[in-house]
């Protein structure tokens, strides 16, 4: 068995590299980017990222603003398309606000839980 302390950074999985736990949810929010103001559905979120369903999809590296009821407003950048109709967003949450945001996200997840097939 390989000693985890001797693994290279490249060998770590995406789950291992995450700084904050992703929370599965179904929050209906709003996303604003490049002249688009649209409703969206947030499937997963953490203090530093989100997976969002929206149409039309923002271009990669587009600056976005995400408004989440009961959580607040966050800015970020579109990074990739994990599946059809979904965009992965890196959120620019200041370090001092990440713990407070995580607490709000957990409460929002209880109010807007994912459907059984979404997790």
N, C-alpha and C positions, 0 to 999 in steps of 0.2 A: 504494500500500500504506500502511495506517495505521501510524504510529509507535506501538509498544506502550506507550511511556511516556505517550502522550496518550490512551489508552483510559480510559474511565470505569470505575470499579469495577463498576458494574452490567453492563458489557459482558463481563466475565470469565466464563468458563464455570465450572461446578462443579469440573472437573478443575483449572483454574488457581487456584481459591481454596483448594484443599486444602493444609493445612499439612504433613501427613504422608502418604506414599504408602500407598494401600490394598493389602493383600496378600490375594490370593484363596486360600481354603483350604476345608477341610471338617472343622473341629474340632467334635467332639461335646462339648458343655459343659452347664452348668446355668445357669438364669436364675431369679432370685427377685424377686418384686414383689407388692405388695398381697395377701398371703395365698396366692400361687401359688409353688410350687417345682417347676419343670419341666425336663425335658431339652430341649436346643435344639441346633441345628446352625448354626454360625457360617460364613457364606459369604464374607464379606469383613471385614477388620479392619485398623485402623491404631491408632496411639497415642492418637488422639482420637475414634474412632468405629468402629461395627461394623454390619453387616447380618446379622440373625439370623432364622432360621426357628424359630418356636415356636407352640404352640397351648396355651391361648388367647393371643391377642395382648394385650399390655398397652395400656391407654389412652394416648393422646398426653399427654405431660408427666408420665407416671408415673415415679417413681424406681425404678431397677432395680439389681440386683447381678448380675454376670456372672462365672461361674467357668469358667476355661479350663485344661484339663490341660496341664501343661508351661509354662504362661504365668503363671497366677496369677489373682487376683481383681481385678475392677474395678467401680467404681460409675459409674452414668450415668443418663440420662434418655431415655425413648422420645420420638422427634421426629416420625417420619412412617412411612407404609407405602409403600415403594417398589414392592411387588408383592404379590399375594395370598399371605398366610401369612408375610410378611416384615415386620420392623420395623427401622427405622434408629435407632441409639442413639448419642447424643453421650456419650462417655466423659469423666469428670472426672479425667483423669490429671494429677498435679502435674507442672509443667515439668521438674523435676529427675529425674523417673522416665521421661520419654518416650523417651529414647534407649535405655535399658536395656530397656524394654518392647518397643520396635521390634526389638531384637536377638532377644528371646525369641519374638516373633511370626514372624520369618523362620525361626527354627529349627523352630517348630511347623508352619509351612507346608510345610517339607520332609517332616516326619513325617506330615502330614495334607493331602496335595495335593488340589486341587479335581478333580472329574471333568471330562473333556474338555468337556462341554456347560455347565459352571458358570461359566466365565470370562467 
